[in-house]
């Protein structure tokens, strides 16, 4: 059983899991960062195109580093990191 494209069902399950982890961690579902991430995940679920990027959560002083893969050999992932402020 080699690598294959994730099914829409697999993408949906993983996407919902990522969003629930954020909500369980205290992130409000109506925060701007959450809504942006939810849209990115919805697009990924619908079209299956992979996406790796960063979504700012300014109101929490954090950013989500996100990986939404195409193939079933890698799970979708999210690291919710404290944003570092560049020195001037």
PDB file of N, CA, C and O in Angstrom:
ATOM      1  N   UNK A   1       0.852  -1.191   0.000  1.00  0.00           N
ATOM      2  CA  UNK A   1       0.000   0.000   0.000  1.00  0.00           C
ATOM      3  C   UNK A   1       0.888   1.241   0.000  1.00  0.00           C
ATOM      4  O   UNK A   1       1.403   1.636   1.046  1.00  0.00           O
ATOM      5  N   UNK A   2       1.064   1.844  -1.145  1.00  0.00           N
ATOM      6  CA  UNK A   2       1.905   3.019  -1.284  1.00  0.00           C
ATOM      7  C   UNK A   2       1.158   4.288  -0.943  1.00  0.00           C
ATOM      8  O   UNK A   2       0.009   4.262  -0.504  1.00  0.00           O
ATOM      9  N   UNK A   3       1.836   5.394  -1.155  1.00  0.00           N
ATOM     10  CA  UNK A   3       1.183   6.662  -0.848  1.00  0.00           C
ATOM     11  C   UNK A   3       0.142   6.974  -1.911  1.00  0.00           C
ATOM     12  O   UNK A   3       0.324   6.685  -3.093  1.00  0.00           O
ATOM     13  N   UNK A   4      -0.936   7.562  -1.467  1.00  0.00           N
ATOM     14  CA  UNK A   4      -2.034   7.937  -2.354  1.00  0.00           C
ATOM     15  C   UNK A   4      -2.590   9.269  -1.870  1.00  0.00           C
ATOM     16  O   UNK A   4      -2.328   9.694  -0.745  1.00  0.00           O
ATOM     17  N   UNK A   5      -3.358   9.921  -2.736  1.00  0.00           N
ATOM     18  CA  UNK A   5      -3.997  11.175  -2.336  1.00  0.00           C
ATOM     19  C   UNK A   5      -4.949  10.911  -1.178  1.00  0.00           C
ATOM     20  O   UNK A   5      -5.620   9.880  -1.129  1.00  0.00           O
ATOM     21  N   UNK A   6      -4.996  11.861  -0.244  1.00  0.00           N
ATOM     22  CA  UNK A   6      -5.976  11.762   0.841  1.00  0.00           C
ATOM     23  C   UNK A   6      -7.377  11.891   0.251  1.00  0.00           C
ATOM     24  O   UNK A   6      -7.595  12.642  -0.700  1.00  0.00           O
ATOM     25  N   UNK A   7      -8.314  11.156   0.822  1.00  0.00           N
ATOM     26  CA  UNK A   7      -9.700  11.304   0.400  1.00  0.00           C
ATOM     27  C   UNK A   7     -10.276  12.561   1.039  1.00  0.00           C
ATOM     28  O   UNK A   7      -9.722  13.086   2.006  1.00  0.00           O
ATOM     29  N   UNK A   8     -11.375  13.033   0.501  1.00  0.00           N
ATOM     30  CA  UNK A   8     -12.042  14.203   1.076  1.00  0.00           C
ATOM     31  C   UNK A   8     -12.433  13.914   2.523  1.00  0.00           C
ATOM     32  O   UNK A   8     -12.330  14.792   3.380  1.00  0.00           O
ATOM     33  N   UNK A   9     -12.876  12.698   2.797  1.00  0.00           N
ATOM     34  CA  UNK A   9     -13.254  12.313   4.162  1.00  0.00           C
ATOM     35  C   UNK A   9     -12.054  12.391   5.111  1.00  0.00           C
ATOM     36  O   UNK A   9     -12.189  12.869   6.238  1.00  0.00           O
ATOM     37  N   UNK A  10     -10.891  11.930   4.668  1.00  0.00           N
ATOM     38  CA  UNK A  10      -9.680  12.003   5.496  1.00  0.00           C
ATOM     39  C   UNK A  10      -9.293  13.456   5.757  1.00  0.00           C
ATOM     40  O   UNK A  10      -8.941  13.817   6.880  1.00  0.00           O
ATOM     41  N   UNK A  11      -9.359  14.289   4.715  1.00  0.00           N
ATOM     42  CA  UNK A  11      -9.016  15.707   4.882  1.00  0.00           C
ATOM     43  C   UNK A  11      -9.980  16.385   5.851  1.00  0.00           C
ATOM     44  O   UNK A  11      -9.557  17.176   6.694  1.00  0.00           O
ATOM     45  N   UNK A  12     -11.273  16.081   5.736  1.00  0.00           N
ATOM     46  CA  UNK A  12     -12.271  16.679   6.621  1.00  0.00           C
ATOM     47  C   UNK A  12     -12.015  16.281   8.070  1.00  0.00           C
ATOM     48  O   UNK A  12     -12.050  17.128   8.963  1.00  0.00           O
ATOM     49  N   UNK A  13     -11.762  15.012   8.303  1.00  0.00           N
ATOM     50  CA  UNK A  13     -11.514  14.521   9.664  1.00  0.00           C
ATOM     51  C   UNK A  13     -10.290  15.207  10.277  1.00  0.00           C
ATOM     52  O   UNK A  13     -10.331  15.643  11.428  1.00  0.00           O
ATOM     53  N   UNK A  14      -9.213  15.301   9.514  1.00  0.00           N
ATOM     54  CA  UNK A  14      -7.995  15.935  10.019  1.00  0.00           C
ATOM     55  C   UNK A  14      -8.185  17.435  10.223  1.00  0.00           C
ATOM     56  O   UNK A  14      -7.699  17.995  11.206  1.00  0.00           O
ATOM     57  N   UNK A  15      -8.885  18.084   9.303  1.00  0.00           N
ATOM     58  CA  UNK A  15      -9.126  19.524   9.428  1.00  0.00           C
ATOM     59  C   UNK A  15      -9.963  19.860  10.648  1.00  0.00           C
ATOM     60  O   UNK A  15      -9.651  20.802  11.377  1.00  0.00           O
ATOM     61  N   UNK A  16     -11.022  19.097  10.877  1.00  0.00           N
ATOM     62  CA  UNK A  16     -11.872  19.319  12.056  1.00  0.00           C
ATOM     63  C   UNK A  16     -11.062  19.090  13.324  1.00  0.00           C
ATOM     64  O   UNK A  16     -11.210  19.828  14.298  1.00  0.00           O
ATOM     65  N   UNK A  17     -10.210  18.079  13.316  1.00  0.00           N
ATOM     66  CA  UNK A  17      -9.372  17.795  14.481  1.00  0.00           C
ATOM     67  C   UNK A  17      -8.451  18.974  14.805  1.00  0.00           C
ATOM     68  O   UNK A  17      -8.304  19.336  15.973  1.00  0.00           O
ATOM     69  N   UNK A  18      -7.834  19.573  13.789  1.00  0.00           N
ATOM     70  CA  UNK A  18      -6.956  20.726  14.024  1.00  0.00           C
ATOM     71  C   UNK A  18      -7.727  21.891  14.634  1.00  0.00           C
ATOM     72  O   UNK A  18      -7.261  22.516  15.587  1.00  0.00           O
ATOM     73  N   UNK A  19      -8.905  22.184  14.088  1.00  0.00           N
ATOM     74  CA  UNK A  19      -9.708  23.300  14.597  1.00  0.00           C
ATOM     75  C   UNK A  19     -10.178  23.031  16.024  1.00  0.00           C
ATOM     76  O   UNK A  19     -10.193  23.943  16.851  1.00  0.00           O
ATOM     77  N   UNK A  20     -10.559  21.799  16.318  1.00  0.00           N
ATOM     78  CA  UNK A  20     -11.012  21.458  17.673  1.00  0.00           C
ATOM     79  C   UNK A  20      -9.869  21.572  18.680  1.00  0.00           C
ATOM     80  O   UNK A  20     -10.085  21.997  19.815  1.00  0.00           O
ATOM     81  N   UNK A  21      -8.670  21.200  18.280  1.00  0.00           N
ATOM     82  CA  UNK A  21      -7.523  21.326  19.175  1.00  0.00           C
ATOM     83  C   UNK A  21      -7.296  22.786  19.552  1.00  0.00           C
ATOM     84  O   UNK A  21      -7.001  23.092  20.708  1.00  0.00           O
ATOM     85  N   UNK A  22      -7.432  23.684  18.585  1.00  0.00           N
ATOM     86  CA  UNK A  22      -7.281  25.113  18.881  1.00  0.00           C
ATOM     87  C   UNK A  22      -8.373  25.588  19.830  1.00  0.00           C
ATOM     88  O   UNK A  22      -8.096  26.287  20.804  1.00  0.00           O
ATOM     89  N   UNK A  23      -9.622  25.204  19.543  1.00  0.00           N
ATOM     90  CA  UNK A  23     -10.737  25.629  20.402  1.00  0.00           C
ATOM     91  C   UNK A  23     -10.571  25.076  21.813  1.00  0.00           C
ATOM     92  O   UNK A  23     -10.824  25.782  22.789  1.00  0.00           O
ATOM     93  N   UNK A  24     -10.147  23.822  21.926  1.00  0.00           N
ATOM     94  CA  UNK A  24      -9.928  23.226  23.246  1.00  0.00           C
ATOM     95  C   UNK A  24      -8.774  23.896  23.978  1.00  0.00           C
ATOM     96  O   UNK A  24      -8.700  23.846  25.206  1.00  0.00           O
ATOM     97  N   UNK A  25      -7.880  24.521  23.228  1.00  0.00           N
ATOM     98  CA  UNK A  25      -6.765  25.253  23.816  1.00  0.00           C
ATOM     99  C   UNK A  25      -7.107  26.692  24.165  1.00  0.00           C
ATOM    100  O   UNK A  25      -6.237  27.447  24.599  1.00  0.00           O
ATOM    101  N   UNK A  26      -8.373  27.082  23.981  1.00  0.00           N
ATOM    102  CA  UNK A  26      -8.812  28.408  24.389  1.00  0.00           C
ATOM    103  C   UNK A  26      -8.926  29.440  23.283  1.00  0.00           C
ATOM    104  O   UNK A  26      -9.210  30.605  23.562  1.00  0.00           O
ATOM    105  N   UNK A  27      -8.713  29.049  22.043  1.00  0.00           N
ATOM    106  CA  UNK A  27      -8.840  29.995  20.930  1.00  0.00           C
ATOM    107  C   UNK A  27     -10.322  30.154  20.588  1.00  0.00           C
ATOM    108  O   UNK A  27     -11.033  29.169  20.392  1.00  0.00           O
ATOM    109  N   UNK A  28     -10.769  31.390  20.519  1.00  0.00           N
ATOM    110  CA  UNK A  28     -12.175  31.662  20.183  1.00  0.00           C
ATOM    111  C   UNK A  28     -12.446  31.352  18.713  1.00  0.00           C
ATOM    112  O   UNK A  28     -11.630  31.651  17.842  1.00  0.00           O
ATOM    113  N   UNK A  29     -13.588  30.756  18.457  1.00  0.00           N
ATOM    114  CA  UNK A  29     -13.969  30.394  17.098  1.00  0.00           C
ATOM    115  C   UNK A  29     -14.264  31.584  16.210  1.00  0.00           C
ATOM    116  O   UNK A  29     -14.325  31.444  14.989  1.00  0.00           O
ATOM    117  N   UNK A  30     -14.449  32.769  16.811  1.00  0.00           N
ATOM    118  CA  UNK A  30     -14.737  33.958  16.006  1.00  0.00           C
ATOM    119  C   UNK A  30     -13.528  34.884  15.886  1.00  0.00           C
ATOM    120  O   UNK A  30     -13.653  36.002  15.388  1.00  0.00           O
ATOM    121  N   UNK A  31     -12.355  34.424  16.341  1.00  0.00           N
ATOM    122  CA  UNK A  31     -11.153  35.253  16.203  1.00  0.00           C
ATOM    123  C   UNK A  31     -10.708  35.252  14.738  1.00  0.00           C
ATOM    124  O   UNK A  31     -10.950  34.289  14.010  1.00  0.00           O
ATOM    125  N   UNK A  32     -10.067  36.318  14.321  1.00  0.00           N
ATOM    126  CA  UNK A  32      -9.668  36.467  12.922  1.00  0.00           C
ATOM    127  C   UNK A  32      -8.761  35.327  12.468  1.00  0.00           C
ATOM    128  O   UNK A  32      -8.971  34.759  11.396  1.00  0.00           O
ATOM    129  N   UNK A  33      -7.767  34.993  13.263  1.00  0.00           N
ATOM    130  CA  UNK A  33      -6.852  33.915  12.890  1.00  0.00           C
ATOM    131  C   UNK A  33      -7.571  32.592  12.706  1.00  0.00           C
ATOM    132  O   UNK A  33      -7.285  31.847  11.770  1.00  0.00           O
ATOM    133  N   UNK A  34      -8.509  32.301  13.606  1.00  0.00           N
ATOM    134  CA  UNK A  34      -9.269  31.053  13.520  1.00  0.00           C
ATOM    135  C   UNK A  34     -10.084  31.024  12.236  1.00  0.00           C
ATOM    136  O   UNK A  34     -10.127  30.001  11.551  1.00  0.00           O
ATOM    137  N   UNK A  35     -10.728  32.135  11.904  1.00  0.00           N
ATOM    138  CA  UNK A  35     -11.554  32.191  10.696  1.00  0.00           C
ATOM    139  C   UNK A  35     -10.714  32.045   9.426  1.00  0.00           C
ATOM    140  O   UNK A  35     -11.136  31.392   8.471  1.00  0.00           O
ATOM    141  N   UNK A  36      -9.528  32.652   9.416  1.00  0.00           N
ATOM    142  CA  UNK A  36      -8.625  32.520   8.265  1.00  0.00           C
ATOM    143  C   UNK A  36      -8.185  31.063   8.121  1.00  0.00           C
ATOM    144  O   UNK A  36      -8.196  30.508   7.022  1.00  0.00           O
ATOM    145  N   UNK A  37      -7.799  30.452   9.240  1.00  0.00           N
ATOM    146  CA  UNK A  37      -7.371  29.058   9.203  1.00  0.00           C
ATOM    147  C   UNK A  37      -8.512  28.144   8.773  1.00  0.00           C
ATOM    148  O   UNK A  37      -8.307  27.211   7.996  1.00  0.00           O
ATOM    149  N   UNK A  38      -9.695  28.406   9.270  1.00  0.00           N
ATOM    150  CA  UNK A  38     -10.861  27.595   8.902  1.00  0.00           C
ATOM    151  C   UNK A  38     -11.095  27.656   7.390  1.00  0.00           C
ATOM    152  O   UNK A  38     -11.435  26.641   6.781  1.00  0.00           O
ATOM    153  N   UNK A  39     -10.919  28.824   6.783  1.00  0.00           N
ATOM    154  CA  UNK A  39     -11.089  28.958   5.334  1.00  0.00           C
ATOM    155  C   UNK A  39     -10.008  28.185   4.576  1.00  0.00           C
ATOM    156  O   UNK A  39     -10.296  27.531   3.573  1.00  0.00           O
ATOM    157  N   UNK A  40      -8.763  28.263   5.058  1.00  0.00           N
ATOM    158  CA  UNK A  40      -7.665  27.513   4.420  1.00  0.00           C
ATOM    159  C   UNK A  40      -7.960  26.016   4.466  1.00  0.00           C
ATOM    160  O   UNK A  40      -7.766  25.305   3.480  1.00  0.00           O
ATOM    161  N   UNK A  41      -8.433  25.545   5.625  1.00  0.00           N
ATOM    162  CA  UNK A  41      -8.749  24.125   5.772  1.00  0.00           C
ATOM    163  C   UNK A  41      -9.928  23.749   4.884  1.00  0.00           C
ATOM    164  O   UNK A  41      -9.915  22.684   4.266  1.00  0.00           O
ATOM    165  N   UNK A  42     -10.945  24.601   4.810  1.00  0.00           N
ATOM    166  CA  UNK A  42     -12.105  24.326   3.946  1.00  0.00           C
ATOM    167  C   UNK A  42     -11.683  24.203   2.488  1.00  0.00           C
ATOM    168  O   UNK A  42     -12.143  23.309   1.778  1.00  0.00           O
ATOM    169  N   UNK A  43     -10.805  25.101   2.042  1.00  0.00           N
ATOM    170  CA  UNK A  43     -10.305  25.036   0.666  1.00  0.00           C
ATOM    171  C   UNK A  43      -9.559  23.723   0.433  1.00  0.00           C
ATOM    172  O   UNK A  43      -9.735  23.079  -0.601  1.00  0.00           O
ATOM    173  N   UNK A  44      -8.726  23.329   1.398  1.00  0.00           N
ATOM    174  CA  UNK A  44      -7.954  22.084   1.300  1.00  0.00           C
ATOM    175  C   UNK A  44      -8.877  20.869   1.250  1.00  0.00           C
ATOM    176  O   UNK A  44      -8.663  19.950   0.459  1.00  0.00           O
ATOM    177  N   UNK A  45      -9.901  20.869   2.099  1.00  0.00           N
ATOM    178  CA  UNK A  45     -10.857  19.758   2.107  1.00  0.00           C
ATOM    179  C   UNK A  45     -11.551  19.666   0.751  1.00  0.00           C
ATOM    180  O   UNK A  45     -11.713  18.574   0.208  1.00  0.00           O
ATOM    181  N   UNK A  46     -11.959  20.810   0.204  1.00  0.00           N
ATOM    182  CA  UNK A  46     -12.707  20.823  -1.058  1.00  0.00           C
ATOM    183  C   UNK A  46     -11.867  20.443  -2.276  1.00  0.00           C
ATOM    184  O   UNK A  46     -12.313  19.674  -3.127  1.00  0.00           O
ATOM    185  N   UNK A  47     -10.629  20.993  -2.357  1.00  0.00           N
ATOM    186  CA  UNK A  47      -9.869  20.787  -3.599  1.00  0.00           C
ATOM    187  C   UNK A  47      -8.685  19.827  -3.474  1.00  0.00           C
ATOM    188  O   UNK A  47      -8.129  19.404  -4.488  1.00  0.00           O
ATOM    189  N   UNK A  48      -8.293  19.479  -2.257  1.00  0.00           N
ATOM    190  CA  UNK A  48      -7.213  18.513  -2.061  1.00  0.00           C
ATOM    191  C   UNK A  48      -5.819  19.035  -2.330  1.00  0.00           C
ATOM    192  O   UNK A  48      -4.848  18.284  -2.230  1.00  0.00           O
ATOM    193  N   UNK A  49      -5.699  20.320  -2.674  1.00  0.00           N
ATOM    194  CA  UNK A  49      -4.378  20.891  -2.937  1.00  0.00           C
ATOM    195  C   UNK A  49      -3.645  21.125  -1.618  1.00  0.00           C
ATOM    196  O   UNK A  49      -4.219  21.695  -0.690  1.00  0.00           O
ATOM    197  N   UNK A  50      -2.392  20.696  -1.522  1.00  0.00           N
ATOM    198  CA  UNK A  50      -1.653  20.879  -0.273  1.00  0.00           C
ATOM    199  C   UNK A  50      -1.381  22.353  -0.001  1.00  0.00           C
ATOM    200  O   UNK A  50      -1.315  23.168  -0.921  1.00  0.00           O
ATOM    201  N   UNK A  51      -1.225  22.677   1.267  1.00  0.00           N
ATOM    202  CA  UNK A  51      -0.887  24.047   1.654  1.00  0.00           C
ATOM    203  C   UNK A  51      -0.019  24.005   2.894  1.00  0.00           C
ATOM    204  O   UNK A  51      -0.354  23.334   3.870  1.00  0.00           O
ATOM    205  N   UNK A  52       1.083  24.709   2.861  1.00  0.00           N
ATOM    206  CA  UNK A  52       1.959  24.901   4.009  1.00  0.00           C
ATOM    207  C   UNK A  52       2.122  26.397   4.174  1.00  0.00           C
ATOM    208  O   UNK A  52       2.464  27.102   3.224  1.00  0.00           O
ATOM    209  N   UNK A  53       1.878  26.878   5.374  1.00  0.00           N
ATOM    210  CA  UNK A  53       2.002  28.308   5.587  1.00  0.00           C
ATOM    211  C   UNK A  53       1.794  28.686   7.036  1.00  0.00           C
ATOM    212  O   UNK A  53       1.679  27.835   7.918  1.00  0.00           O
ATOM    213  N   UNK A  54       1.750  29.984   7.255  1.00  0.00           N
ATOM    214  CA  UNK A  54       1.609  30.534   8.597  1.00  0.00           C
ATOM    215  C   UNK A  54       0.373  31.412   8.649  1.00  0.00           C
ATOM    216  O   UNK A  54       0.118  32.208   7.745  1.00  0.00           O
ATOM    217  N   UNK A  55      -0.391  31.254   9.720  1.00  0.00           N
ATOM    218  CA  UNK A  55      -1.579  32.076   9.941  1.00  0.00           C
ATOM    219  C   UNK A  55      -1.358  32.843  11.244  1.00  0.00           C
ATOM    220  O   UNK A  55      -1.180  32.226  12.294  1.00  0.00           O
ATOM    221  N   UNK A  56      -1.365  34.182  11.195  1.00  0.00           N
ATOM    222  CA  UNK A  56      -1.164  34.956  12.420  1.00  0.00           C
ATOM    223  C   UNK A  56      -2.396  34.924  13.324  1.00  0.00           C
ATOM    224  O   UNK A  56      -3.533  34.982  12.856  1.00  0.00           O
ATOM    225  N   UNK A  57      -2.146  34.831  14.601  1.00  0.00           N
ATOM    226  CA  UNK A  57      -3.179  34.945  15.632  1.00  0.00           C
ATOM    227  C   UNK A  57      -2.748  36.110  16.524  1.00  0.00           C
ATOM    228  O   UNK A  57      -2.354  35.922  17.674  1.00  0.00           O
ATOM    229  N   UNK A  58      -2.835  37.329  15.956  1.00  0.00           N
ATOM    230  CA  UNK A  58      -2.312  38.519  16.621  1.00  0.00           C
ATOM    231  C   UNK A  58      -2.897  38.732  18.005  1.00  0.00           C
ATOM    232  O   UNK A  58      -2.186  39.145  18.922  1.00  0.00           O
ATOM    233  N   UNK A  59      -4.194  38.453  18.168  1.00  0.00           N
ATOM    234  CA  UNK A  59      -4.832  38.690  19.460  1.00  0.00           C
ATOM    235  C   UNK A  59      -4.300  37.776  20.558  1.00  0.00           C
ATOM    236  O   UNK A  59      -4.540  38.021  21.740  1.00  0.00           O
ATOM    237  N   UNK A  60      -3.575  36.722  20.172  1.00  0.00           N
ATOM    238  CA  UNK A  60      -2.978  35.804  21.143  1.00  0.00           C
ATOM    239  C   UNK A  60      -1.454  35.922  21.178  1.00  0.00           C
ATOM    240  O   UNK A  60      -0.794  35.231  21.954  1.00  0.00           O
ATOM    241  N   UNK A  61      -0.896  36.797  20.339  1.00  0.00           N
ATOM    242  CA  UNK A  61       0.558  36.934  20.267  1.00  0.00           C
ATOM    243  C   UNK A  61       1.220  35.669  19.736  1.00  0.00           C
ATOM    244  O   UNK A  61       2.357  35.356  20.088  1.00  0.00           O
ATOM    245  N   UNK A  62       0.504  34.955  18.893  1.00  0.00           N
ATOM    246  CA  UNK A  62       0.980  33.670  18.381  1.00  0.00           C
ATOM    247  C   UNK A  62       0.773  33.583  16.875  1.00  0.00           C
ATOM    248  O   UNK A  62       0.168  34.453  16.250  1.00  0.00           O
ATOM    249  N   UNK A  63       1.297  32.505  16.324  1.00  0.00           N
ATOM    250  CA  UNK A  63       1.058  32.184  14.928  1.00  0.00           C
ATOM    251  C   UNK A  63       0.927  30.672  14.801  1.00  0.00           C
ATOM    252  O   UNK A  63       1.544  29.913  15.549  1.00  0.00           O
ATOM    253  N   UNK A  64       0.121  30.255  13.851  1.00  0.00           N
ATOM    254  CA  UNK A  64      -0.047  28.828  13.576  1.00  0.00           C
ATOM    255  C   UNK A  64       0.768  28.491  12.337  1.00  0.00           C
ATOM    256  O   UNK A  64       0.566  29.067  11.269  1.00  0.00           O
ATOM    257  N   UNK A  65       1.680  27.562  12.494  1.00  0.00           N
ATOM    258  CA  UNK A  65       2.448  27.055  11.365  1.00  0.00           C
ATOM    259  C   UNK A  65       1.744  25.776  10.934  1.00  0.00           C
ATOM    260  O   UNK A  65       1.688  24.800  11.683  1.00  0.00           O
ATOM    261  N   UNK A  66       1.208  25.794   9.717  1.00  0.00           N
ATOM    262  CA  UNK A  66       0.260  24.775   9.279  1.00  0.00           C
ATOM    263  C   UNK A  66       0.808  23.976   8.101  1.00  0.00           C
ATOM    264  O   UNK A  66       1.454  24.520   7.205  1.00  0.00           O
ATOM    265  N   UNK A  67       0.534  22.672   8.124  1.00  0.00           N
ATOM    266  CA  UNK A  67       0.864  21.792   7.008  1.00  0.00           C
ATOM    267  C   UNK A  67      -0.370  20.970   6.659  1.00  0.00           C
ATOM    268  O   UNK A  67      -0.841  20.161   7.459  1.00  0.00           O
ATOM    269  N   UNK A  68      -0.884  21.189   5.457  1.00  0.00           N
ATOM    270  CA  UNK A  68      -2.048  20.450   4.961  1.00  0.00           C
ATOM    271  C   UNK A  68      -1.576  19.653   3.740  1.00  0.00           C
ATOM    272  O   UNK A  68      -1.520  20.191   2.635  1.00  0.00           O
ATOM    273  N   UNK A  69      -1.237  18.374   3.935  1.00  0.00           N
ATOM    274  CA  UNK A  69      -0.605  17.589   2.875  1.00  0.00           C
ATOM    275  C   UNK A  69      -1.577  16.985   1.869  1.00  0.00           C
ATOM    276  O   UNK A  69      -2.776  16.876   2.125  1.00  0.00           O
ATOM    277  N   UNK A  70      -1.041  16.604   0.741  1.00  0.00           N
ATOM    278  CA  UNK A  70      -1.820  15.987  -0.332  1.00  0.00           C
ATOM    279  C   UNK A  70      -1.956  14.478  -0.136  1.00  0.00           C
ATOM    280  O   UNK A  70      -2.997  13.896  -0.443  1.00  0.00           O
ATOM    281  N   UNK A  71      -0.901  13.854   0.374  1.00  0.00           N
ATOM    282  CA  UNK A  71      -0.854  12.394   0.403  1.00  0.00           C
ATOM    283  C   UNK A  71      -1.133  11.818   1.793  1.00  0.00           C
ATOM    284  O   UNK A  71      -0.983  12.498   2.808  1.00  0.00           O
ATOM    285  N   UNK A  72      -1.543  10.553   1.809  1.00  0.00           N
ATOM    286  CA  UNK A  72      -1.955   9.894   3.044  1.00  0.00           C
ATOM    287  C   UNK A  72      -0.786   9.447   3.917  1.00  0.00           C
ATOM    288  O   UNK A  72      -1.012   8.920   5.006  1.00  0.00           O
ATOM    289  N   UNK A  73       0.446   9.640   3.476  1.00  0.00           N
ATOM    290  CA  UNK A  73       1.587   9.219   4.283  1.00  0.00           C
ATOM    291  C   UNK A  73       2.034  10.291   5.280  1.00  0.00           C
ATOM    292  O   UNK A  73       3.029  10.113   5.982  1.00  0.00           O
ATOM    293  N   UNK A  74       1.303  11.394   5.339  1.00  0.00           N
ATOM    294  CA  UNK A  74       1.628  12.473   6.275  1.00  0.00           C
ATOM    295  C   UNK A  74       0.330  13.074   6.799  1.00  0.00           C
ATOM    296  O   UNK A  74      -0.578  13.384   6.028  1.00  0.00           O
ATOM    297  N   UNK A  75       0.251  13.235   8.116  1.00  0.00           N
ATOM    298  CA  UNK A  75      -0.944  13.822   8.726  1.00  0.00           C
ATOM    299  C   UNK A  75      -0.876  15.344   8.656  1.00  0.00           C
ATOM    300  O   UNK A  75       0.206  15.932   8.649  1.00  0.00           O
ATOM    301  N   UNK A  76      -2.040  15.966   8.606  1.00  0.00           N
ATOM    302  CA  UNK A  76      -2.108  17.423   8.698  1.00  0.00           C
ATOM    303  C   UNK A  76      -1.573  17.826  10.067  1.00  0.00           C
ATOM    304  O   UNK A  76      -1.783  17.122  11.055  1.00  0.00           O
ATOM    305  N   UNK A  77      -0.887  18.954  10.121  1.00  0.00           N
ATOM    306  CA  UNK A  77      -0.294  19.369  11.382  1.00  0.00           C
ATOM    307  C   UNK A  77      -0.384  20.861  11.599  1.00  0.00           C
ATOM    308  O   UNK A  77      -0.535  21.646  10.663  1.00  0.00           O
ATOM    309  N   UNK A  78      -0.287  21.232  12.872  1.00  0.00           N
ATOM    310  CA  UNK A  78      -0.361  22.633  13.253  1.00  0.00           C
ATOM    311  C   UNK A  78       0.496  22.836  14.496  1.00  0.00           C
ATOM    312  O   UNK A  78       0.349  22.116  15.483  1.00  0.00           O
ATOM    313  N   UNK A  79       1.383  23.813  14.445  1.00  0.00           N
ATOM    314  CA  UNK A  79       2.157  24.228  15.615  1.00  0.00           C
ATOM    315  C   UNK A  79       1.719  25.639  15.961  1.00  0.00           C
ATOM    316  O   UNK A  79       1.811  26.545  15.134  1.00  0.00           O
ATOM    317  N   UNK A  80       1.243  25.822  17.184  1.00  0.00           N
ATOM    318  CA  UNK A  80       0.744  27.118  17.648  1.00  0.00           C
ATOM    319  C   UNK A  80       1.850  27.749  18.477  1.00  0.00           C
ATOM    320  O   UNK A  80       1.971  27.483  19.673  1.00  0.00           O
ATOM    321  N   UNK A  81       2.660  28.589  17.834  1.00  0.00           N
ATOM    322  CA  UNK A  81       3.876  29.100  18.458  1.00  0.00           C
ATOM    323  C   UNK A  81       3.732  30.558  18.877  1.00  0.00           C
ATOM    324  O   UNK A  81       2.996  31.338  18.272  1.00  0.00           O
ATOM    325  N   UNK A  82       4.456  30.890  19.926  1.00  0.00           N
ATOM    326  CA  UNK A  82       4.536  32.284  20.354  1.00  0.00           C
ATOM    327  C   UNK A  82       5.292  33.045  19.277  1.00  0.00           C
ATOM    328  O   UNK A  82       6.365  32.629  18.838  1.00  0.00           O
ATOM    329  N   UNK A  83       4.722  34.157  18.861  1.00  0.00           N
ATOM    330  CA  UNK A  83       5.350  34.966  17.815  1.00  0.00           C
ATOM    331  C   UNK A  83       6.482  35.776  18.437  1.00  0.00           C
ATOM    332  O   UNK A  83       6.314  36.412  19.478  1.00  0.00           O
ATOM    333  N   UNK A  84       7.624  35.741  17.784  1.00  0.00           N
ATOM    334  CA  UNK A  84       8.746  36.543  18.259  1.00  0.00           C
ATOM    335  C   UNK A  84       8.674  37.914  17.609  1.00  0.00           C
ATOM    336  O   UNK A  84       8.382  38.041  16.420  1.00  0.00           O
ATOM    337  N   UNK A  85       8.940  38.917  18.396  1.00  0.00           N
ATOM    338  CA  UNK A  85       8.910  40.294  17.902  1.00  0.00           C
ATOM    339  C   UNK A  85      10.327  40.663  17.482  1.00  0.00           C
ATOM    340  O   UNK A  85      11.249  40.599  18.295  1.00  0.00           O
ATOM    341  N   UNK A  86      10.511  41.050  16.219  1.00  0.00           N
ATOM    342  CA  UNK A  86      11.860  41.401  15.760  1.00  0.00           C
ATOM    343  C   UNK A  86      12.392  42.624  16.500  1.00  0.00           C
ATOM    344  O   UNK A  86      11.657  43.570  16.782  1.00  0.00           O
ATOM    345  N   UNK A  87      13.683  42.581  16.806  1.00  0.00           N
ATOM    346  CA  UNK A  87      14.312  43.723  17.472  1.00  0.00           C
ATOM    347  C   UNK A  87      14.553  44.820  16.451  1.00  0.00           C
ATOM    348  O   UNK A  87      14.854  44.558  15.286  1.00  0.00           O
ATOM    349  N   UNK A  88      14.414  46.051  16.913  1.00  0.00           N
ATOM    350  CA  UNK A  88      14.606  47.196  16.009  1.00  0.00           C
ATOM    351  C   UNK A  88      15.989  47.753  16.128  1.00  0.00           C
ATOM    352  O   UNK A  88      16.327  48.718  15.443  1.00  0.00           O
TER     353      UNK A  88
END
